[in-house]
C-alpha cells in the first residue's frame, strides 16, 4: 500500500484567486451536471472508489450513474463544498474549517483513504479544463493546480489530525 506523503499547498495569489473565482462562477452555473461528470469520470477511472458508496457501488454503466439520484445528490454536495471554499479564498480560516470538516467526516465516518482526494481533485481539474476549455488558459490551469493542492492538503491534514492510519 502506498504511503501517502502529507503535502503543503502553495499560497494562492490575489490574481490567481480572481481567476479561480471567475472560472468557478461559470462552472458553478452548471454545478449539478459538472459535478455528475466529475464523479462519473472519477468512478470510471478509479472503480475502487465506489466501495465507499453503498447506493451506487455496483453500478458499472456511466448512464446508470448519471441517472442515479444518490450520485446527483452527492455531486451537489461536493460542488457545494468546493463553492464554499472558492467563495472564501480570502478567508484562510474558513477554508481550513470547511475542508477540515470534510476531511474528518471522510476519515472517521466514511473511512475513505485520503489518496482518493488527490485522485478526485485531479479528475475535477481534467473535467473543468475540458468542459471550459475557452476559460482554461495556462494561467487558469496554474491557479487551479494550486487550488487542487490546497483542497487535498487541507483535507488530508484533517486525516493526520484525527490519527488516520492506513
N, C-alpha and C positions, 0 to 999 in steps of 0.2 A: 504494500500500500504506500502510495506517495506521501511523503511527509511535507505538509504544507508550510511554506515559509510565510511568516507574518510580514506583510509589506507596509511601507509608508507611502502615503499619497503626496504628490507634488501640490504645491499651492496653486490654486486656480486664480489667475489674474482677473482684474476687472473687465478687460476686453474679452477674455475667454468666458467669463460669467455671462456677459451680454450675448455672445454668440450662442452659448448653450441655451439661454433663456429664449432667444429669438427662434432658434431651430426647434426647441421643445414646444413652443406655442403652436407651431404648425403640426407637429406630431400629435400633441395632446388634443387637438381639434378632432382627431380620429382615434382617440385613446383606446376604445374597446377593440377596434379592428387591428390596430397596430399591436396592441397587447396580445391578442389572439395569435397574430402572425409570429410574434416573438416566441410565445410559449409553444406553438406547434413546431417551429423550427428547432427550438431547444429540445423538445421531446423526440423529434425525428433524429436529430444529431446525437443526442445523449439519452437513449431509451432507458438507461438505468435510473434516470432522474424520476421516471414515472412511479417508481416504487414508493415514493412518499405521498402519492395521491390515490387513495383507495377508489375514488369516484371514476378515475379515468386511467388507472394504471394498466388495464388490459386493452386499451384502445390502440390499434395499430394504424388505422386509416386516418390520414390528416383531415378528410372531410367529416368523419365522425367526430374527431376532436373539435373541429370548427363549430359543429352544431351543439357541442356539449355545454349545457347551461352552467355546470360547475366550472369548466375551464374558462368560460367567458367571465364568470364571477371572479375567479382568481386573477384573470388578466386585468380586470378593472382594479382590483386591489393592488396588484403590482404597479400598474401605471399610476394609481393614486399616490402610492408611497414615493415613487420617483418624482411625481409632480410636486409633492411637498418638499422634497429635497431641492429640486430646481428652483421653486419659488423662494426658498430660504437660503440660497447660496451665499447671501450676505451675512447670514447668522450661523456661524460655525457651531455654536452650542445647540441650536435647533436641529441642524443637520446631524450632529453626533447623537442627539437624543432620539430622533426618528430612526436612524439606522441601528442604534443600539437596541431599540425595541424589536426591530425586525430580526436582528441577529440573535437576540436572546430567545425569542419565540421559536425561531427555526432550530436553535441549538437544543433548548430544553424541552419544548413541547413536541416539535415535529422530528427532531433528531436527524436533521439534514446535514450531510457532510459539507463543510464550508467550501470545498472546491467547486461545488455546483454554483455558487455565487459568481465565481470567476468565469465559469462557462456561460452562465446566463447573461452576465453583463457583456461578454464578448458577442453573444448572439444578438443582444439588444443593439449593439453598435453596428453589426452587419445589417440587420433589418432596417434600421433607421437610415444608414448610408445608402442602401439600395432603394428604399421607398421614397426617400427625399434627396435623391442624387443631386438635384439642382441646388439645394441648400447646403449640401455637404461638401463644402470647399476643403482644401487641405487645412485651413485654419480651424474650421469647424471640427474636422476629424481629430486634430491635435487637442482641442478643448474637450471633446467628448471622450478621448482616450484618458485624459486626466479625470474626468467625471466618473468613468468606469472604474478607475483605480480608487477614487475617493469612496465610491459605494462599497466596493469589495473590502477596502482597508477598514472602514468603519464597522461593517457588518462582522468581519472576522475578528476585529478587536473585541467585540461583544462575546464571541465564542471563547476567546482567550480569557476574558474576564470571568466567565462562568466556569472555567476549568475544563473546557472541552478536551476530551482525549479520544484520539482515533484508535 
